Each structure stands twice: as structure tokens, then as C-alpha cells.
Amino acid sequence: MKPNLLFVGAGAMAEAIIAGVRATDQTKQTTIKAMNKSNQERLAYMKERYEIDTITDVKQAMTESDVVVLAMKPKDIESAIIQLRPFVTEHHVFYSVLAGTKTDYISSLLGTKNAVIRAMPNTSATVMQSATAICKGEYATDEDVELARSLFLHVGTVTTVTETQMDAVTGISGSGPAYMYYVIEGLMDSAERAGIGSDEAKRLIVQTMIGAATRFSHTEQTPKELYKEVMSPGGTTEAAFKHLEMFQVKEHIAKGADAAIGRSKQLGDYDVDHTSIGG
């Protein structure tokens, strides 16, 4: 049986998930509703493009839904749940795609023992290639986790982790596409200096990234073993790596991810502090 989905928030991540569900559910067996804080034009666009129901009546939205996907801005979660809370029943399951927002904080706002699943997709969900991690809150069952997996598989791969690992996930795969685009930007700059047109450079770089990722996914070799294969003594790749290693590029990439992980922890600490202030 397909769950009845309610998206609270209709931003880019909500759209990516809805697009993935619709792309793989051509018969539209999954009922999808969406509500937004204020942007009615956004809701009208989503309704027309994805053939979903848009709704403003909170009671009706909750009554007709099984799974509530929390996809608003993190700063709006408290006000959103205050609106939802009077209509929460024991059958509702909550999925959160909010960065740095812990499941126990969401449960404290709900004031119930409803299942909460936390998910960290990335922006590649827009092309159904997200690396999504999910973890379960205190009251969620393994069955709840499997139901969440089935939803997020519509937009890419799904890895189940513990909640203590979610900050690391945020820094590695949540922010990860940005790191890849940064590398691409550098390669595009080099191609331009070498006289290669942007369209040709894009095709070459995209296929190179896809090929490298595919190769890595199909081997037991380490990244170091793979890039050593490309090197010949005195060759072009070695010349590039001498420069990269002189500036400790690998170390700085790792430290950048460390900084993202640290920031995710700070956002989570805000939830704890906010809960204690609010009672």
C-alpha cells in the first residue's frame, strides 16, 4: 500500500523528492499533498507540474495523510509543528530533511511518541542521483525505516546510519556536491586557458567525473591506488600531482569537510539549547 504523503514546505528539496516519486510512479498511486507557509505561486507551480494536491487546511491535510515530510526552513520548524500538533494521531510518521535538526528535538516539539525519521539527501536529488542517509528516532521501528528507504530510493541511493553519524554525513555527502563543483570549476578554468570551448570542456569533464566515480564504485582499490595507476614517471599526471601536493590540496579538502561537520554539530547544539529554553 502506498502511503499518503504530506510535504510541509515546498522548496527545492521537497520538489526533488516529489519529482522522483512521480517519475517512478507513473500511475500516480501515491497521493501527494503539499502546503507552504506563504508562497502560493510556488504551490500552484508544484500542483501543475507534478499533479499533486495543494492544501491550506491543516486539519484536512493531516487527516488525509500518513507520512508528514518536514521540508520547511529549519528556523520555521517550531511554528510549523505548533500548527500540526493538534491534528497529530498515533498513525502519523514524520520524515525530516532539515539540516542539523535532531529527531529528539522534533519529538519534543510534537510532545508525542510518533515515529520520526531523519534524512540527509543532497541536491543531486533533483536528477534522482542523491546520496541520502537516513536514521531513526527513538520511537521509530525498523518497518518505519524501510518505508522511508522506499521513498528516498526514488531520488538516488539510501544508506542507513546512526544519528551520531549524521553530522559527518552532512559534511561529506550533504555538502559533497559543492566540493565536486569546485573541482569542476578549476578544471573548466584550465580548459579555458588552454583554448578549449566551454561546451567541449563540459562534455570532457562530466564524462571524466562519471567515469572515475563508476570505476571507484566497481573496484576494491583505494583512491590512491587508482590515481597512482594514471601516473607515469615524469608524465603529465605526475606534474599535476606535484603541484597539488605542494599546496596540500587533499588535506585542505578534508579540513573543509571537517569544518562542514563542525557546523552541522553547532546547528544541532542550537536545537538542544532551544529545547531547554522553551521548556
NORBELQUI-V156563 format. One record per backbone hydrogen bond with DSSP energy under -0.5 kcal/mol. NH is the residue of the N-H (numbers start at 1). CO is the residue of the C=O. E is the energy in kcal/mol with one decimal. If there is no record, write none. Layout:
nh->NH co->CO e->E
nh->NH co->CO e->E
//
This chain:
nh->5 co->3 e->-0.7
nh->5 co->31 e->-2.9
nh->6 co->67 e->-2.5
nh->7 co->33 e->-2.9
nh->8 co->6 e->-0.6
nh->8 co->69 e->-2.7
nh->9 co->7 e->-0.9
nh->9 co->35 e->-3.2
nh->11 co->71 e->-0.5
nh->15 co->11 e->-2.4
nh->16 co->12 e->-2.3
nh->17 co->13 e->-2.2
nh->18 co->14 e->-2.5
nh->19 co->15 e->-3.1
nh->20 co->16 e->-2.0
nh->21 co->17 e->-2.5
nh->22 co->18 e->-2.7
nh->23 co->19 e->-2.2
nh->24 co->20 e->-1.3
nh->25 co->21 e->-0.5
nh->25 co->22 e->-0.7
nh->28 co->25 e->-2.4
nh->31 co->29 e->-0.5
nh->32 co->30 e->-0.5
nh->33 co->5 e->-2.6
nh->34 co->53 e->-2.0
nh->35 co->7 e->-2.6
nh->40 co->38 e->-1.5
nh->43 co->39 e->-1.4
nh->44 co->40 e->-2.3
nh->45 co->41 e->-2.2
nh->46 co->42 e->-2.3
nh->47 co->43 e->-2.6
nh->48 co->44 e->-2.1
nh->49 co->45 e->-2.6
nh->50 co->46 e->-2.4
nh->51 co->47 e->-1.1
nh->53 co->32 e->-2.8
nh->55 co->34 e->-1.9
nh->58 co->56 e->-0.9
nh->61 co->57 e->-2.5
nh->62 co->58 e->-2.5
nh->63 co->59 e->-2.4
nh->64 co->60 e->-2.0
nh->65 co->62 e->-1.3
nh->66 co->4 e->-2.7
nh->67 co->4 e->-2.2
nh->68 co->93 e->-3.1
nh->69 co->6 e->-3.3
nh->69 co->67 e->-0.6
nh->70 co->68 e->-0.7
nh->70 co->95 e->-3.8
nh->71 co->8 e->-2.3
nh->71 co->69 e->-0.9
nh->76 co->73 e->-2.3
nh->77 co->74 e->-1.4
nh->80 co->76 e->-2.1
nh->81 co->77 e->-2.7
nh->82 co->78 e->-2.0
nh->83 co->79 e->-1.3
nh->84 co->80 e->-1.8
nh->85 co->81 e->-3.0
nh->86 co->82 e->-0.5
nh->87 co->84 e->-2.3
nh->88 co->85 e->-1.4
nh->92 co->89 e->-1.4
nh->93 co->66 e->-2.3
nh->94 co->115 e->-2.7
nh->95 co->68 e->-2.7
nh->96 co->117 e->-2.8
nh->97 co->70 e->-2.1
nh->99 co->97 e->-0.5
nh->101 co->98 e->-1.5
nh->102 co->100 e->-0.7
nh->106 co->102 e->-1.8
nh->107 co->103 e->-2.6
nh->108 co->104 e->-2.0
nh->109 co->105 e->-1.9
nh->110 co->106 e->-2.3
nh->111 co->107 e->-2.6
nh->112 co->107 e->-0.7
nh->115 co->92 e->-0.5
nh->117 co->94 e->-3.1
nh->118 co->135 e->-2.5
nh->119 co->96 e->-3.2
nh->120 co->133 e->-2.8
nh->125 co->122 e->-2.2
nh->126 co->123 e->-1.8
nh->127 co->124 e->-1.6
nh->128 co->125 e->-1.8
nh->129 co->124 e->-2.7
nh->130 co->155 e->-3.2
nh->132 co->130 e->-0.8
nh->132 co->157 e->-2.4
nh->133 co->120 e->-1.3
nh->134 co->159 e->-2.2
nh->135 co->118 e->-2.3
nh->137 co->116 e->-2.8
nh->140 co->137 e->-1.2
nh->145 co->141 e->-1.8
nh->146 co->142 e->-2.2
nh->147 co->143 e->-2.0
nh->148 co->144 e->-2.0
nh->149 co->145 e->-2.6
nh->150 co->146 e->-2.0
nh->151 co->147 e->-1.2
nh->152 co->148 e->-2.4
nh->153 co->149 e->-2.0
nh->154 co->151 e->-1.5
nh->155 co->152 e->-1.5
nh->156 co->153 e->-0.9
nh->157 co->130 e->-2.1
nh->159 co->132 e->-2.6
nh->161 co->134 e->-2.6
nh->165 co->162 e->-1.5
nh->166 co->163 e->-1.4
nh->169 co->165 e->-2.2
nh->170 co->166 e->-2.3
nh->171 co->167 e->-1.8
nh->172 co->168 e->-2.1
nh->173 co->169 e->-1.9
nh->174 co->169 e->-2.3
nh->175 co->170 e->-2.0
nh->177 co->173 e->-0.6
nh->178 co->175 e->-1.3
nh->179 co->175 e->-0.9
nh->179 co->176 e->-0.6
nh->180 co->176 e->-1.8
nh->181 co->177 e->-2.4
nh->182 co->178 e->-1.8
nh->183 co->179 e->-1.9
nh->184 co->180 e->-2.5
nh->185 co->181 e->-2.5
nh->186 co->182 e->-1.7
nh->187 co->183 e->-2.1
nh->188 co->184 e->-2.7
nh->189 co->185 e->-2.2
nh->190 co->186 e->-2.0
nh->191 co->187 e->-2.5
nh->192 co->188 e->-2.3
nh->193 co->189 e->-2.1
nh->194 co->190 e->-1.7
nh->195 co->192 e->-1.4
nh->196 co->191 e->-2.7
nh->201 co->197 e->-2.9
nh->202 co->198 e->-2.5
nh->203 co->199 e->-2.1
nh->204 co->200 e->-2.3
nh->205 co->201 e->-2.9
nh->206 co->202 e->-2.9
nh->207 co->203 e->-2.0
nh->208 co->204 e->-1.8
nh->209 co->205 e->-2.6
nh->210 co->206 e->-2.7
nh->211 co->207 e->-2.9
nh->212 co->208 e->-2.4
nh->213 co->209 e->-2.5
nh->214 co->210 e->-2.7
nh->215 co->211 e->-2.6
nh->216 co->212 e->-2.4
nh->217 co->213 e->-2.0
nh->218 co->214 e->-0.9
nh->218 co->215 e->-0.9
nh->219 co->216 e->-1.1
nh->226 co->222 e->-2.0
nh->227 co->223 e->-2.6
nh->228 co->224 e->-2.1
nh->229 co->225 e->-1.2
nh->230 co->226 e->-0.8
nh->231 co->227 e->-0.8
nh->231 co->228 e->-0.5
nh->235 co->232 e->-2.8
nh->239 co->235 e->-1.5
nh->240 co->236 e->-1.9
nh->241 co->237 e->-2.5
nh->242 co->238 e->-2.1
nh->243 co->239 e->-1.2
nh->244 co->240 e->-2.3
nh->245 co->241 e->-2.9
nh->246 co->242 e->-1.4
nh->247 co->243 e->-1.4
nh->248 co->245 e->-1.0
nh->249 co->244 e->-2.3
nh->252 co->248 e->-2.2
nh->253 co->249 e->-2.2
nh->254 co->250 e->-2.2
nh->255 co->251 e->-2.3
nh->256 co->252 e->-2.2
nh->257 co->253 e->-2.2
nh->258 co->254 e->-2.2
nh->259 co->255 e->-2.1
nh->260 co->256 e->-1.9
nh->261 co->257 e->-2.4
nh->262 co->258 e->-2.4
nh->263 co->259 e->-2.1
nh->264 co->260 e->-2.1
nh->265 co->261 e->-1.9
nh->266 co->262 e->-1.8
nh->267 co->263 e->-2.2
nh->268 co->264 e->-2.0
nh->269 co->265 e->-2.3
nh->270 co->266 e->-1.7
nh->271 co->267 e->-1.2
nh->272 co->268 e->-1.6
nh->273 co->269 e->-2.6
nh->274 co->270 e->-3.1
nh->275 co->271 e->-2.5
nh->276 co->272 e->-2.0
nh->277 co->273 e->-2.0
nh->278 co->274 e->-2.3
nh->279 co->275 e->-0.7
//
